[in-house]
Amino acid sequence: MREPKADQRSFMELKAGDKAVVAGFFKGNPAYRKKLLVMGLTPGTPFEIVRIAPMGDPVEIMVRGYLVSLRRQEASLIFIN
């Protein structure tokens, strides 16, 4: 876990159709971080926002060729390039 650099953004800034690369994770619940790593969201991994539910939760992404749904709380731990 590390803090983002000035040129890195939060996952939550993305909209449907946006593409990004996982840069790291904000400090937070270690169980969520482990869950994200197990799902393939490791630093350097590209992904695309497929859709966001009308109320903003969950968010569906395409990563490593499969679709993953993330809760807003989980996704907020990710920072991107």
mmCIF file of the N, C-alpha and C atoms, coordinates in Angstrom:
data_MODEL
# 
_entry.id   MODEL 
# 
loop_
_atom_site.group_PDB 
_atom_site.id 
_atom_site.type_symbol 
_atom_site.label_atom_id 
_atom_site.label_alt_id 
_atom_site.label_comp_id 
_atom_site.label_asym_id 
_atom_site.label_entity_id 
_atom_site.label_seq_id 
_atom_site.pdbx_PDB_ins_code 
_atom_site.Cartn_x 
_atom_site.Cartn_y 
_atom_site.Cartn_z 
_atom_site.occupancy 
_atom_site.B_iso_or_equiv 
_atom_site.pdbx_formal_charge 
_atom_site.auth_seq_id 
_atom_site.auth_comp_id 
_atom_site.auth_asym_id 
_atom_site.auth_atom_id 
_atom_site.pdbx_PDB_model_num 
ATOM 1   N N  . MET A 1 1  ? 0.840   -1.172  0.000   1.00 0.00 ? 1  MET A N  1 
ATOM 2   C CA . MET A 1 1  ? 0.000   0.000   0.000   1.00 0.00 ? 1  MET A CA 1 
ATOM 3   C C  . MET A 1 1  ? 0.886   1.236   0.000   1.00 0.00 ? 1  MET A C  1 
ATOM 4   N N  . ARG A 1 2  ? 0.541   2.166   -0.837  1.00 0.00 ? 2  ARG A N  1 
ATOM 5   C CA . ARG A 1 2  ? 1.268   3.418   -0.880  1.00 0.00 ? 2  ARG A CA 1 
ATOM 6   C C  . ARG A 1 2  ? 0.307   4.510   -1.301  1.00 0.00 ? 2  ARG A C  1 
ATOM 7   N N  . GLU A 1 3  ? 0.724   5.719   -1.147  1.00 0.00 ? 3  GLU A N  1 
ATOM 8   C CA . GLU A 1 3  ? -0.112  6.851   -1.552  1.00 0.00 ? 3  GLU A CA 1 
ATOM 9   C C  . GLU A 1 3  ? 0.132   7.156   -3.026  1.00 0.00 ? 3  GLU A C  1 
ATOM 10  N N  . PRO A 1 4  ? -0.876  7.649   -3.733  1.00 0.00 ? 4  PRO A N  1 
ATOM 11  C CA . PRO A 1 4  ? -0.719  7.922   -5.167  1.00 0.00 ? 4  PRO A CA 1 
ATOM 12  C C  . PRO A 1 4  ? 0.200   9.118   -5.417  1.00 0.00 ? 4  PRO A C  1 
ATOM 13  N N  . LYS A 1 5  ? 0.843   9.094   -6.586  1.00 0.00 ? 5  LYS A N  1 
ATOM 14  C CA . LYS A 1 5  ? 1.651   10.222  -7.027  1.00 0.00 ? 5  LYS A CA 1 
ATOM 15  C C  . LYS A 1 5  ? 0.716   11.294  -7.567  1.00 0.00 ? 5  LYS A C  1 
ATOM 16  N N  . ALA A 1 6  ? 1.258   12.455  -7.848  1.00 0.00 ? 6  ALA A N  1 
ATOM 17  C CA . ALA A 1 6  ? 0.450   13.594  -8.304  1.00 0.00 ? 6  ALA A CA 1 
ATOM 18  C C  . ALA A 1 6  ? -0.305  13.294  -9.605  1.00 0.00 ? 6  ALA A C  1 
ATOM 19  N N  . ASP A 1 7  ? 0.270   12.461  -10.496 1.00 0.00 ? 7  ASP A N  1 
ATOM 20  C CA . ASP A 1 7  ? -0.367  12.185  -11.782 1.00 0.00 ? 7  ASP A CA 1 
ATOM 21  C C  . ASP A 1 7  ? -1.328  10.994  -11.729 1.00 0.00 ? 7  ASP A C  1 
ATOM 22  N N  . GLN A 1 8  ? -1.543  10.415  -10.566 1.00 0.00 ? 8  GLN A N  1 
ATOM 23  C CA . GLN A 1 8  ? -2.433  9.267   -10.434 1.00 0.00 ? 8  GLN A CA 1 
ATOM 24  C C  . GLN A 1 8  ? -3.768  9.713   -9.846  1.00 0.00 ? 8  GLN A C  1 
ATOM 25  N N  . ARG A 1 9  ? -4.829  9.004   -10.276 1.00 0.00 ? 9  ARG A N  1 
ATOM 26  C CA . ARG A 1 9  ? -6.193  9.380   -9.890  1.00 0.00 ? 9  ARG A CA 1 
ATOM 27  C C  . ARG A 1 9  ? -6.880  8.249   -9.166  1.00 0.00 ? 9  ARG A C  1 
ATOM 28  N N  . SER A 1 10 ? -8.045  8.543   -8.651  1.00 0.00 ? 10 SER A N  1 
ATOM 29  C CA . SER A 1 10 ? -8.872  7.542   -8.001  1.00 0.00 ? 10 SER A CA 1 
ATOM 30  C C  . SER A 1 10 ? -9.709  6.801   -9.053  1.00 0.00 ? 10 SER A C  1 
ATOM 31  N N  . PHE A 1 11 ? -9.933  5.539   -8.828  1.00 0.00 ? 11 PHE A N  1 
ATOM 32  C CA . PHE A 1 11 ? -10.805 4.720   -9.670  1.00 0.00 ? 11 PHE A CA 1 
ATOM 33  C C  . PHE A 1 11 ? -12.178 5.364   -9.810  1.00 0.00 ? 11 PHE A C  1 
ATOM 34  N N  . MET A 1 12 ? -12.637 6.017   -8.750  1.00 0.00 ? 12 MET A N  1 
ATOM 35  C CA . MET A 1 12 ? -13.986 6.563   -8.718  1.00 0.00 ? 12 MET A CA 1 
ATOM 36  C C  . MET A 1 12 ? -14.181 7.741   -9.675  1.00 0.00 ? 12 MET A C  1 
ATOM 37  N N  . GLU A 1 13 ? -13.116 8.263   -10.271 1.00 0.00 ? 13 GLU A N  1 
ATOM 38  C CA . GLU A 1 13 ? -13.225 9.352   -11.236 1.00 0.00 ? 13 GLU A CA 1 
ATOM 39  C C  . GLU A 1 13 ? -13.628 8.858   -12.627 1.00 0.00 ? 13 GLU A C  1 
ATOM 40  N N  . LEU A 1 14 ? -13.603 7.550   -12.839 1.00 0.00 ? 14 LEU A N  1 
ATOM 41  C CA . LEU A 1 14 ? -13.868 6.982   -14.162 1.00 0.00 ? 14 LEU A CA 1 
ATOM 42  C C  . LEU A 1 14 ? -15.362 6.885   -14.461 1.00 0.00 ? 14 LEU A C  1 
ATOM 43  N N  . LYS A 1 15 ? -15.666 6.881   -15.772 1.00 0.00 ? 15 LYS A N  1 
ATOM 44  C CA . LYS A 1 15 ? -17.037 6.721   -16.263 1.00 0.00 ? 15 LYS A CA 1 
ATOM 45  C C  . LYS A 1 15 ? -17.092 5.482   -17.137 1.00 0.00 ? 15 LYS A C  1 
ATOM 46  N N  . ALA A 1 16 ? -18.288 5.023   -17.461 1.00 0.00 ? 16 ALA A N  1 
ATOM 47  C CA . ALA A 1 16 ? -18.466 3.865   -18.335 1.00 0.00 ? 16 ALA A CA 1 
ATOM 48  C C  . ALA A 1 16 ? -17.736 4.108   -19.653 1.00 0.00 ? 16 ALA A C  1 
ATOM 49  N N  . GLY A 1 17 ? -16.992 3.104   -20.103 1.00 0.00 ? 17 GLY A N  1 
ATOM 50  C CA . GLY A 1 17 ? -16.232 3.202   -21.344 1.00 0.00 ? 17 GLY A CA 1 
ATOM 51  C C  . GLY A 1 17 ? -14.790 3.628   -21.151 1.00 0.00 ? 17 GLY A C  1 
ATOM 52  N N  . ASP A 1 18 ? -14.458 4.178   -19.985 1.00 0.00 ? 18 ASP A N  1 
ATOM 53  C CA . ASP A 1 18 ? -13.079 4.604   -19.710 1.00 0.00 ? 18 ASP A CA 1 
ATOM 54  C C  . ASP A 1 18 ? -12.177 3.394   -19.501 1.00 0.00 ? 18 ASP A C  1 
ATOM 55  N N  . LYS A 1 19 ? -10.918 3.539   -19.914 1.00 0.00 ? 19 LYS A N  1 
ATOM 56  C CA . LYS A 1 19 ? -9.901  2.509   -19.705 1.00 0.00 ? 19 LYS A CA 1 
ATOM 57  C C  . LYS A 1 19 ? -8.803  3.097   -18.824 1.00 0.00 ? 19 LYS A C  1 
ATOM 58  N N  . ALA A 1 20 ? -8.212  2.245   -18.000 1.00 0.00 ? 20 ALA A N  1 
ATOM 59  C CA . ALA A 1 20 ? -7.154  2.698   -17.104 1.00 0.00 ? 20 ALA A CA 1 
ATOM 60  C C  . ALA A 1 20 ? -6.277  1.501   -16.729 1.00 0.00 ? 20 ALA A C  1 
ATOM 61  N N  . VAL A 1 21 ? -5.240  1.798   -15.966 1.00 0.00 ? 21 VAL A N  1 
ATOM 62  C CA . VAL A 1 21 ? -4.321  0.777   -15.473 1.00 0.00 ? 21 VAL A CA 1 
ATOM 63  C C  . VAL A 1 21 ? -4.233  0.915   -13.957 1.00 0.00 ? 21 VAL A C  1 
ATOM 64  N N  . VAL A 1 22 ? -4.313  -0.221  -13.258 1.00 0.00 ? 22 VAL A N  1 
ATOM 65  C CA . VAL A 1 22 ? -4.200  -0.212  -11.802 1.00 0.00 ? 22 VAL A CA 1 
ATOM 66  C C  . VAL A 1 22 ? -2.785  0.251   -11.437 1.00 0.00 ? 22 VAL A C  1 
ATOM 67  N N  . ALA A 1 23 ? -2.694  1.280   -10.605 1.00 0.00 ? 23 ALA A N  1 
ATOM 68  C CA . ALA A 1 23 ? -1.389  1.785   -10.163 1.00 0.00 ? 23 ALA A CA 1 
ATOM 69  C C  . ALA A 1 23 ? -1.070  1.313   -8.743  1.00 0.00 ? 23 ALA A C  1 
ATOM 70  N N  . GLY A 1 24 ? -2.088  1.092   -7.939  1.00 0.00 ? 24 GLY A N  1 
ATOM 71  C CA . GLY A 1 24 ? -1.880  0.661   -6.560  1.00 0.00 ? 24 GLY A CA 1 
ATOM 72  C C  . GLY A 1 24 ? -3.154  0.782   -5.769  1.00 0.00 ? 24 GLY A C  1 
ATOM 73  N N  . PHE A 1 25 ? -2.999  0.760   -4.451  1.00 0.00 ? 25 PHE A N  1 
ATOM 74  C CA . PHE A 1 25 ? -4.156  0.775   -3.567  1.00 0.00 ? 25 PHE A CA 1 
ATOM 75  C C  . PHE A 1 25 ? -3.967  1.804   -2.458  1.00 0.00 ? 25 PHE A C  1 
ATOM 76  N N  . PHE A 1 26 ? -5.053  2.499   -2.127  1.00 0.00 ? 26 PHE A N  1 
ATOM 77  C CA . PHE A 1 26 ? -5.052  3.393   -0.979  1.00 0.00 ? 26 PHE A CA 1 
ATOM 78  C C  . PHE A 1 26 ? -5.037  2.546   0.284   1.00 0.00 ? 26 PHE A C  1 
ATOM 79  N N  . LYS A 1 27 ? -4.617  3.138   1.367   1.00 0.00 ? 27 LYS A N  1 
ATOM 80  C CA . LYS A 1 27 ? -4.686  2.435   2.646   1.00 0.00 ? 27 LYS A CA 1 
ATOM 81  C C  . LYS A 1 27 ? -6.152  2.213   2.970   1.00 0.00 ? 27 LYS A C  1 
ATOM 82  N N  . GLY A 1 28 ? -6.446  1.055   3.478   1.00 0.00 ? 28 GLY A N  1 
ATOM 83  C CA . GLY A 1 28 ? -7.828  0.730   3.800   1.00 0.00 ? 28 GLY A CA 1 
ATOM 84  C C  . GLY A 1 28 ? -7.914  -0.683  4.333   1.00 0.00 ? 28 GLY A C  1 
ATOM 85  N N  . ASN A 1 29 ? -9.065  -1.254  4.237   1.00 0.00 ? 29 ASN A N  1 
ATOM 86  C CA . ASN A 1 29 ? -9.317  -2.599  4.729   1.00 0.00 ? 29 ASN A CA 1 
ATOM 87  C C  . ASN A 1 29 ? -8.429  -3.609  4.003   1.00 0.00 ? 29 ASN A C  1 
ATOM 88  N N  . PRO A 1 30 ? -7.516  -4.310  4.697   1.00 0.00 ? 30 PRO A N  1 
ATOM 89  C CA . PRO A 1 30 ? -6.635  -5.274  4.051   1.00 0.00 ? 30 PRO A CA 1 
ATOM 90  C C  . PRO A 1 30 ? -7.384  -6.445  3.413   1.00 0.00 ? 30 PRO A C  1 
ATOM 91  N N  . ALA A 1 31 ? -8.552  -6.777  3.950   1.00 0.00 ? 31 ALA A N  1 
ATOM 92  C CA . ALA A 1 31 ? -9.339  -7.870  3.368   1.00 0.00 ? 31 ALA A CA 1 
ATOM 93  C C  . ALA A 1 31 ? -9.825  -7.498  1.967   1.00 0.00 ? 31 ALA A C  1 
ATOM 94  N N  . TYR A 1 32 ? -10.255 -6.235  1.768   1.00 0.00 ? 32 TYR A N  1 
ATOM 95  C CA . TYR A 1 32 ? -10.677 -5.785  0.442   1.00 0.00 ? 32 TYR A CA 1 
ATOM 96  C C  . TYR A 1 32 ? -9.501  -5.796  -0.520  1.00 0.00 ? 32 TYR A C  1 
ATOM 97  N N  . ARG A 1 33 ? -8.348  -5.322  -0.049  1.00 0.00 ? 33 ARG A N  1 
ATOM 98  C CA . ARG A 1 33 ? -7.161  -5.286  -0.906  1.00 0.00 ? 33 ARG A CA 1 
ATOM 99  C C  . ARG A 1 33 ? -6.817  -6.697  -1.378  1.00 0.00 ? 33 ARG A C  1 
ATOM 100 N N  . LYS A 1 34 ? -6.839  -7.648  -0.474  1.00 0.00 ? 34 LYS A N  1 
ATOM 101 C CA . LYS A 1 34 ? -6.534  -9.032  -0.829  1.00 0.00 ? 34 LYS A CA 1 
ATOM 102 C C  . LYS A 1 34 ? -7.549  -9.563  -1.837  1.00 0.00 ? 34 LYS A C  1 
ATOM 103 N N  . LYS A 1 35 ? -8.818  -9.240  -1.638  1.00 0.00 ? 35 LYS A N  1 
ATOM 104 C CA . LYS A 1 35 ? -9.872  -9.677  -2.555  1.00 0.00 ? 35 LYS A CA 1 
ATOM 105 C C  . LYS A 1 35 ? -9.629  -9.124  -3.958  1.00 0.00 ? 35 LYS A C  1 
ATOM 106 N N  . LEU A 1 36 ? -9.251  -7.843  -4.045  1.00 0.00 ? 36 LEU A N  1 
ATOM 107 C CA . LEU A 1 36 ? -8.975  -7.230  -5.346  1.00 0.00 ? 36 LEU A CA 1 
ATOM 108 C C  . LEU A 1 36 ? -7.787  -7.890  -6.024  1.00 0.00 ? 36 LEU A C  1 
ATOM 109 N N  . LEU A 1 37 ? -6.744  -8.199  -5.277  1.00 0.00 ? 37 LEU A N  1 
ATOM 110 C CA . LEU A 1 37 ? -5.573  -8.868  -5.842  1.00 0.00 ? 37 LEU A CA 1 
ATOM 111 C C  . LEU A 1 37 ? -5.932  -10.257 -6.366  1.00 0.00 ? 37 LEU A C  1 
ATOM 112 N N  . VAL A 1 38 ? -6.727  -10.992 -5.607  1.00 0.00 ? 38 VAL A N  1 
ATOM 113 C CA . VAL A 1 38 ? -7.149  -12.341 -6.012  1.00 0.00 ? 38 VAL A CA 1 
ATOM 114 C C  . VAL A 1 38 ? -7.980  -12.283 -7.300  1.00 0.00 ? 38 VAL A C  1 
ATOM 115 N N  . MET A 1 39 ? -8.768  -11.211 -7.474  1.00 0.00 ? 39 MET A N  1 
ATOM 116 C CA . MET A 1 39 ? -9.581  -11.066 -8.681  1.00 0.00 ? 39 MET A CA 1 
ATOM 117 C C  . MET A 1 39 ? -8.759  -10.616 -9.895  1.00 0.00 ? 39 MET A C  1 
ATOM 118 N N  . GLY A 1 40 ? -7.458  -10.407 -9.708  1.00 0.00 ? 40 GLY A N  1 
ATOM 119 C CA . GLY A 1 40 ? -6.606  -10.058 -10.840 1.00 0.00 ? 40 GLY A CA 1 
ATOM 120 C C  . GLY A 1 40 ? -6.307  -8.580  -10.981 1.00 0.00 ? 40 GLY A C  1 
ATOM 121 N N  . LEU A 1 41 ? -6.736  -7.765  -10.044 1.00 0.00 ? 41 LEU A N  1 
ATOM 122 C CA . LEU A 1 41 ? -6.477  -6.328  -10.104 1.00 0.00 ? 41 LEU A CA 1 
ATOM 123 C C  . LEU A 1 41 ? -5.137  -6.017  -9.438  1.00 0.00 ? 41 LEU A C  1 
ATOM 124 N N  . THR A 1 42 ? -4.070  -6.466  -10.078 1.00 0.00 ? 42 THR A N  1 
ATOM 125 C CA . THR A 1 42 ? -2.730  -6.227  -9.572  1.00 0.00 ? 42 THR A CA 1 
ATOM 126 C C  . THR A 1 42 ? -2.154  -4.973  -10.229 1.00 0.00 ? 42 THR A C  1 
ATOM 127 N N  . PRO A 1 43 ? -1.216  -4.297  -9.576  1.00 0.00 ? 43 PRO A N  1 
ATOM 128 C CA . PRO A 1 43 ? -0.617  -3.109  -10.187 1.00 0.00 ? 43 PRO A CA 1 
ATOM 129 C C  . PRO A 1 43 ? -0.061  -3.406  -11.580 1.00 0.00 ? 43 PRO A C  1 
ATOM 130 N N  . GLY A 1 44 ? -0.364  -2.520  -12.524 1.00 0.00 ? 44 GLY A N  1 
ATOM 131 C CA . GLY A 1 44 ? 0.061   -2.681  -13.912 1.00 0.00 ? 44 GLY A CA 1 
ATOM 132 C C  . GLY A 1 44 ? -0.972  -3.341  -14.803 1.00 0.00 ? 44 GLY A C  1 
ATOM 133 N N  . THR A 1 45 ? -2.089  -3.782  -14.234 1.00 0.00 ? 45 THR A N  1 
ATOM 134 C CA . THR A 1 45 ? -3.129  -4.467  -15.004 1.00 0.00 ? 45 THR A CA 1 
ATOM 135 C C  . THR A 1 45 ? -4.110  -3.466  -15.623 1.00 0.00 ? 45 THR A C  1 
ATOM 136 N N  . PRO A 1 46 ? -4.279  -3.523  -16.955 1.00 0.00 ? 46 PRO A N  1 
ATOM 137 C CA . PRO A 1 46 ? -5.279  -2.646  -17.589 1.00 0.00 ? 46 PRO A CA 1 
ATOM 138 C C  . PRO A 1 46 ? -6.694  -3.182  -17.380 1.00 0.00 ? 46 PRO A C  1 
ATOM 139 N N  . PHE A 1 47 ? -7.664  -2.277  -17.369 1.00 0.00 ? 47 PHE A N  1 
ATOM 140 C CA . PHE A 1 47 ? -9.066  -2.664  -17.244 1.00 0.00 ? 47 PHE A CA 1 
ATOM 141 C C  . PHE A 1 47 ? -9.930  -1.605  -17.908 1.00 0.00 ? 47 PHE A C  1 
ATOM 142 N N  . GLU A 1 48 ? -11.200 -1.947  -18.111 1.00 0.00 ? 48 GLU A N  1 
ATOM 143 C CA . GLU A 1 48 ? -12.163 -1.018  -18.711 1.00 0.00 ? 48 GLU A CA 1 
ATOM 144 C C  . GLU A 1 48 ? -13.432 -1.006  -17.872 1.00 0.00 ? 48 GLU A C  1 
ATOM 145 N N  . ILE A 1 49 ? -14.000 0.171   -17.679 1.00 0.00 ? 49 ILE A N  1 
ATOM 146 C CA . ILE A 1 49 ? -15.287 0.291   -16.989 1.00 0.00 ? 49 ILE A CA 1 
ATOM 147 C C  . ILE A 1 49 ? -16.368 -0.072  -18.004 1.00 0.00 ? 49 ILE A C  1 
ATOM 148 N N  . VAL A 1 50 ? -17.100 -1.138  -17.751 1.00 0.00 ? 50 VAL A N  1 
ATOM 149 C CA . VAL A 1 50 ? -18.150 -1.588  -18.672 1.00 0.00 ? 50 VAL A CA 1 
ATOM 150 C C  . VAL A 1 50 ? -19.446 -0.841  -18.397 1.00 0.00 ? 50 VAL A C  1 
ATOM 151 N N  . ARG A 1 51 ? -19.863 -0.828  -17.129 1.00 0.00 ? 51 ARG A N  1 
ATOM 152 C CA . ARG A 1 51 ? -21.086 -0.103  -16.767 1.00 0.00 ? 51 ARG A CA 1 
ATOM 153 C C  . ARG A 1 51 ? -21.094 0.186   -15.276 1.00 0.00 ? 51 ARG A C  1 
ATOM 154 N N  . ILE A 1 52 ? -21.864 1.196   -14.946 1.00 0.00 ? 52 ILE A N  1 
ATOM 155 C CA . ILE A 1 52 ? -22.035 1.590   -13.550 1.00 0.00 ? 52 ILE A CA 1 
ATOM 156 C C  . ILE A 1 52 ? -23.532 1.563   -13.264 1.00 0.00 ? 52 ILE A C  1 
ATOM 157 N N  . ALA A 1 53 ? -23.905 0.922   -12.188 1.00 0.00 ? 53 ALA A N  1 
ATOM 158 C CA . ALA A 1 53 ? -25.323 0.836   -11.824 1.00 0.00 ? 53 ALA A CA 1 
ATOM 159 C C  . ALA A 1 53 ? -25.899 2.239   -11.640 1.00 0.00 ? 53 ALA A C  1 
ATOM 160 N N  . PRO A 1 54 ? -27.203 2.402   -11.847 1.00 0.00 ? 54 PRO A N  1 
ATOM 161 C CA . PRO A 1 54 ? -27.832 3.726   -11.753 1.00 0.00 ? 54 PRO A CA 1 
ATOM 162 C C  . PRO A 1 54 ? -27.540 4.485   -10.455 1.00 0.00 ? 54 PRO A C  1 
ATOM 163 N N  . MET A 1 55 ? -27.438 3.804   -9.350  1.00 0.00 ? 55 MET A N  1 
ATOM 164 C CA . MET A 1 55 ? -27.140 4.467   -8.079  1.00 0.00 ? 55 MET A CA 1 
ATOM 165 C C  . MET A 1 55 ? -25.635 4.482   -7.786  1.00 0.00 ? 55 MET A C  1 
ATOM 166 N N  . GLY A 1 56 ? -24.819 4.012   -8.758  1.00 0.00 ? 56 GLY A N  1 
ATOM 167 C CA . GLY A 1 56 ? -23.374 4.047   -8.613  1.00 0.00 ? 56 GLY A CA 1 
ATOM 168 C C  . GLY A 1 56 ? -22.750 2.829   -7.964  1.00 0.00 ? 56 GLY A C  1 
ATOM 169 N N  . ASP A 1 57 ? -23.556 1.847   -7.592  1.00 0.00 ? 57 ASP A N  1 
ATOM 170 C CA . ASP A 1 57 ? -23.039 0.670   -6.899  1.00 0.00 ? 57 ASP A CA 1 
ATOM 171 C C  . ASP A 1 57 ? -23.838 -0.549  -7.325  1.00 0.00 ? 57 ASP A C  1 
ATOM 172 N N  . PRO A 1 58 ? -23.260 -1.569  -7.917  1.00 0.00 ? 58 PRO A N  1 
ATOM 173 C CA . PRO A 1 58 ? -21.842 -1.810  -8.143  1.00 0.00 ? 58 PRO A CA 1 
ATOM 174 C C  . PRO A 1 58 ? -21.346 -1.237  -9.474  1.00 0.00 ? 58 PRO A C  1 
ATOM 175 N N  . VAL A 1 59 ? -20.043 -1.427  -9.698  1.00 0.00 ? 59 VAL A N  1 
ATOM 176 C CA . VAL A 1 59 ? -19.379 -1.027  -10.930 1.00 0.00 ? 59 VAL A CA 1 
ATOM 177 C C  . VAL A 1 59 ? -18.896 -2.307  -11.601 1.00 0.00 ? 59 VAL A C  1 
ATOM 178 N N  . GLU A 1 60 ? -19.185 -2.467  -12.889 1.00 0.00 ? 60 GLU A N  1 
ATOM 179 C CA . GLU A 1 60 ? -18.743 -3.650  -13.617 1.00 0.00 ? 60 GLU A CA 1 
ATOM 180 C C  . GLU A 1 60 ? -17.539 -3.284  -14.473 1.00 0.00 ? 60 GLU A C  1 
ATOM 181 N N  . ILE A 1 61 ? -16.452 -4.063  -14.351 1.00 0.00 ? 61 ILE A N  1 
ATOM 182 C CA . ILE A 1 61 ? -15.255 -3.811  -15.138 1.00 0.00 ? 61 ILE A CA 1 
ATOM 183 C C  . ILE A 1 61 ? -14.856 -5.062  -15.915 1.00 0.00 ? 61 ILE A C  1 
ATOM 184 N N  . MET A 1 62 ? -14.120 -4.849  -17.006 1.00 0.00 ? 62 MET A N  1 
ATOM 185 C CA . MET A 1 62 ? -13.534 -5.946  -17.774 1.00 0.00 ? 62 MET A CA 1 
ATOM 186 C C  . MET A 1 62 ? -12.053 -5.948  -17.436 1.00 0.00 ? 62 MET A C  1 
ATOM 187 N N  . VAL A 1 63 ? -11.579 -7.036  -16.844 1.00 0.00 ? 63 VAL A N  1 
ATOM 188 C CA . VAL A 1 63 ? -10.176 -7.170  -16.473 1.00 0.00 ? 63 VAL A CA 1 
ATOM 189 C C  . VAL A 1 63 ? -9.714  -8.579  -16.803 1.00 0.00 ? 63 VAL A C  1 
ATOM 190 N N  . ARG A 1 64 ? -8.585  -8.673  -17.484 1.00 0.00 ? 64 ARG A N  1 
ATOM 191 C CA . ARG A 1 64 ? -7.997  -9.966  -17.864 1.00 0.00 ? 64 ARG A CA 1 
ATOM 192 C C  . ARG A 1 64 ? -8.977  -10.860 -18.622 1.00 0.00 ? 64 ARG A C  1 
ATOM 193 N N  . GLY A 1 65 ? -9.875  -10.255 -19.395 1.00 0.00 ? 65 GLY A N  1 
ATOM 194 C CA . GLY A 1 65 ? -10.781 -11.017 -20.241 1.00 0.00 ? 65 GLY A CA 1 
ATOM 195 C C  . GLY A 1 65 ? -12.073 -11.473 -19.572 1.00 0.00 ? 65 GLY A C  1 
ATOM 196 N N  . TYR A 1 66 ? -12.325 -11.059 -18.366 1.00 0.00 ? 66 TYR A N  1 
ATOM 197 C CA . TYR A 1 66 ? -13.593 -11.427 -17.725 1.00 0.00 ? 66 TYR A CA 1 
ATOM 198 C C  . TYR A 1 66 ? -14.199 -10.224 -17.020 1.00 0.00 ? 66 TYR A C  1 
ATOM 199 N N  . LEU A 1 67 ? -15.502 -10.332 -16.746 1.00 0.00 ? 67 LEU A N  1 
ATOM 200 C CA . LEU A 1 67 ? -16.235 -9.246  -16.100 1.00 0.00 ? 67 LEU A CA 1 
ATOM 201 C C  . LEU A 1 67 ? -16.228 -9.423  -14.586 1.00 0.00 ? 67 LEU A C  1 
ATOM 202 N N  . VAL A 1 68 ? -15.991 -8.331  -13.894 1.00 0.00 ? 68 VAL A N  1 
ATOM 203 C CA . VAL A 1 68 ? -15.972 -8.323  -12.428 1.00 0.00 ? 68 VAL A CA 1 
ATOM 204 C C  . VAL A 1 68 ? -16.862 -7.182  -11.956 1.00 0.00 ? 68 VAL A C  1 
ATOM 205 N N  . SER A 1 69 ? -17.690 -7.453  -10.972 1.00 0.00 ? 69 SER A N  1 
ATOM 206 C CA . SER A 1 69 ? -18.490 -6.401  -10.341 1.00 0.00 ? 69 SER A CA 1 
ATOM 207 C C  . SER A 1 69 ? -17.872 -6.060  -9.004  1.00 0.00 ? 69 SER A C  1 
ATOM 208 N N  . LEU A 1 70 ? -17.659 -4.763  -8.791  1.00 0.00 ? 70 LEU A N  1 
ATOM 209 C CA . LEU A 1 70 ? -17.059 -4.285  -7.553  1.00 0.00 ? 70 LEU A CA 1 
ATOM 210 C C  . LEU A 1 70 ? -18.023 -3.362  -6.825  1.00 0.00 ? 70 LEU A C  1 
ATOM 211 N N  . ARG A 1 71 ? -18.083 -3.494  -5.533  1.00 0.00 ? 71 ARG A N  1 
ATOM 212 C CA . ARG A 1 71 ? -18.822 -2.537  -4.726  1.00 0.00 ? 71 ARG A CA 1 
ATOM 213 C C  . ARG A 1 71 ? -18.058 -1.228  -4.719  1.00 0.00 ? 71 ARG A C  1 
ATOM 214 N N  . ARG A 1 72 ? -18.766 -0.145  -4.566  1.00 0.00 ? 72 ARG A N  1 
ATOM 215 C CA . ARG A 1 72 ? -18.148 1.187   -4.556  1.00 0.00 ? 72 ARG A CA 1 
ATOM 216 C C  . ARG A 1 72 ? -17.052 1.281   -3.482  1.00 0.00 ? 72 ARG A C  1 
ATOM 217 N N  . GLN A 1 73 ? -17.300 0.697   -2.325  1.00 0.00 ? 73 GLN A N  1 
ATOM 218 C CA . GLN A 1 73 ? -16.337 0.723   -1.232  1.00 0.00 ? 73 GLN A CA 1 
ATOM 219 C C  . GLN A 1 73 ? -15.037 0.004   -1.623  1.00 0.00 ? 73 GLN A C  1 
ATOM 220 N N  . GLU A 1 74 ? -15.152 -1.124  -2.322  1.00 0.00 ? 74 GLU A N  1 
ATOM 221 C CA . GLU A 1 74 ? -13.970 -1.863  -2.776  1.00 0.00 ? 74 GLU A CA 1 
ATOM 222 C C  . GLU A 1 74 ? -13.214 -1.064  -3.840  1.00 0.00 ? 74 GLU A C  1 
ATOM 223 N N  . ALA A 1 75 ? -13.949 -0.549  -4.823  1.00 0.00 ? 75 ALA A N  1 
ATOM 224 C CA . ALA A 1 75 ? -13.347 0.183   -5.933  1.00 0.00 ? 75 ALA A CA 1 
ATOM 225 C C  . ALA A 1 75 ? -12.647 1.448   -5.467  1.00 0.00 ? 75 ALA A C  1 
ATOM 226 N N  . SER A 1 76 ? -13.117 2.039   -4.395  1.00 0.00 ? 76 SER A N  1 
ATOM 227 C CA . SER A 1 76 ? -12.521 3.281   -3.907  1.00 0.00 ? 76 SER A CA 1 
ATOM 228 C C  . SER A 1 76 ? -11.105 3.097   -3.376  1.00 0.00 ? 76 SER A C  1 
ATOM 229 N N  . LEU A 1 77 ? -10.675 1.850   -3.154  1.00 0.00 ? 77 LEU A N  1 
ATOM 230 C CA . LEU A 1 77 ? -9.307  1.582   -2.692  1.00 0.00 ? 77 LEU A CA 1 
ATOM 231 C C  . LEU A 1 77 ? -8.287  1.636   -3.828  1.00 0.00 ? 77 LEU A C  1 
ATOM 232 N N  . ILE A 1 78 ? -8.744  1.601   -5.076  1.00 0.00 ? 78 ILE A N  1 
ATOM 233 C CA . ILE A 1 78 ? -7.847  1.526   -6.229  1.00 0.00 ? 78 ILE A CA 1 
ATOM 234 C C  . ILE A 1 78 ? -7.480  2.918   -6.727  1.00 0.00 ? 78 ILE A C  1 
ATOM 235 N N  . PHE A 1 79 ? -6.178  3.146   -6.983  1.00 0.00 ? 79 PHE A N  1 
ATOM 236 C CA . PHE A 1 79 ? -5.818  4.343   -7.725  1.00 0.00 ? 79 PHE A CA 1 
ATOM 237 C C  . PHE A 1 79 ? -5.181  3.923   -9.034  1.00 0.00 ? 79 PHE A C  1 
ATOM 238 N N  . ILE A 1 80 ? -5.297  4.777   -10.032 1.00 0.00 ? 80 ILE A N  1 
ATOM 239 C CA . ILE A 1 80 ? -5.011  4.419   -11.421 1.00 0.00 ? 80 ILE A CA 1 
ATOM 240 C C  . ILE A 1 80 ? -4.040  5.394   -12.080 1.00 0.00 ? 80 ILE A C  1 
ATOM 241 N N  . ASN A 1 81 ? -3.483  4.938   -13.194 1.00 0.00 ? 81 ASN A N  1 
ATOM 242 C CA . ASN A 1 81 ? -2.688  5.796   -14.083 1.00 0.00 ? 81 ASN A CA 1 
ATOM 243 C C  . ASN A 1 81 ? -3.576  6.255   -15.197 1.00 0.00 ? 81 ASN A C  1 
# 
